[in-house]
Amino acid sequence: MILSALVLGLQVATVVMAPVSTPGPAQTPSPALHAPSPVVERIVTVAGRTSRLTLFDNREAVVSIHGPDRSAKLRRRRLSEHEYVGYLGAVTSNLDAVEEAAGEAHLFSEGGKGRITIYRPGHPPLVIRYSPLQAPNLAIGRLVAVLDDLEKVVLATDPAFDALNRWSPRVGDRVEMINGQTATVTEVHPKGVIVVTYDDVAMSEVIPKAQRGRRIVHILGKKR
């Protein structure tokens, strides 16, 4: 009996002396940070002017433009879900034909260069190089047209670009070119094709409507 009482006393003492662990506050896991990833990117360089268009998977589209005079501007736009799905579908709808045509030699030109990178989950990025001053083949032409449209949507917040987009050229209009020179519109042809003659250089340039935003920076008004 005495031995049993001693054993019981030791057990009680052990229980009493054992430190009581107090549960700490519940740890809330930190949310995983997800940096937006590019879906498609285009870089175009013509006469020292470089424009970069990037569409991210968070629906944000960014356009940055660096001029030959080291000027720079940046425009951003968050696309709606409908816009994002539409542009993404247009970019990826004909990738087989685009990939097949991507290596054709006639797409290169010394007058300018363009590079499109399409990021595909589970596959290496698809890189397309082309000349922005020549008419590419049909598949790449459609892709370029989609990206041209997206770039216009982003740049629509820029008053100078908006004015250029709404401009109806007339003979005598003066413009500032991307190389810093001024020029005068000397001819206006159907489908928006214009001819400009530089004011200080004996040179004229034919500019299709689709190329105005890449060649002309500002509209200066009529020549006096």
Secondary structure, DSSP 8 states (H G I E B T S, - for coil): -HHHHHHHHHHHHHHHHS-------------------EEEEEEEEETTEEEEEEEETTSEEEEEEE-TTS-EEEEEEE--HHHHHHHHHHHHTTHHHHHHHTT-GGG-BTTEEEEEEE--TTS--EEEEE-TTS---HHHHHHHHHHHHHHHHHHTT-HHHHHHHH----TTEEEEETTS-EEEEEEE-GGG-EEEEESSSS-EEEE-GGGHHHHEEEEEEE--
